[in-house]
């Protein structure tokens, strides 16, 4: 296990048990997030999710394989699939994704639906920031001014879109970037109105 990385299978099985999430449910969430680009595996240099490789005797990209598995999750859990055992993640990044993703998937009835619509964009920006600053938190404004931070995030999205056939369909606002970086307070969902 290089540099403390763990396979998708071991992380899903372990976190499903420790967080009390049904195994099939967490597999589905993780696969959707990988395809959407909000959960990013650690791949060998020069390899992307869209690089064709031999998958079951056919040249398919990992993104295609993961996407197919995601659509089939109601019938099949890919725990014994070779790619699920070799797709590696930083356990801390996986945990951060799970805490963020779980918090908007398992919502209390009082949370408004508008917060759920905004959440994936913020989550995507948080993942971009963790790619840009893998060692820890986003540096403060003295080291990385807001204007530079906006540019870094948008450049990273552009770079990803140039390399991938699956485009990131988001253009996060400066406010969203600052919230994801912890430089602005997160909006609190407005309380639900009682039904008459």
Buried (B, 14 or more C-beta within 10 A) or exposed (E): EEEEBBBBBBBBBBBBEEEEBEBBBBBBBBBBBBBBBBBBBBEEEEEBBEBEEEBEEEEBBBBBBBBBBBEEBEEEBBBEBEBBBEBBBBBEBBBBBBEBBBEBEEBEEEBEEEBEEBBBBBBBBBBBBBEBBEEEEBBEBEEBEBEEBBEBBBEBBEEBBEEBEBEBEBEBEBEBBBBBBEBBEEEEBEEEEEEE
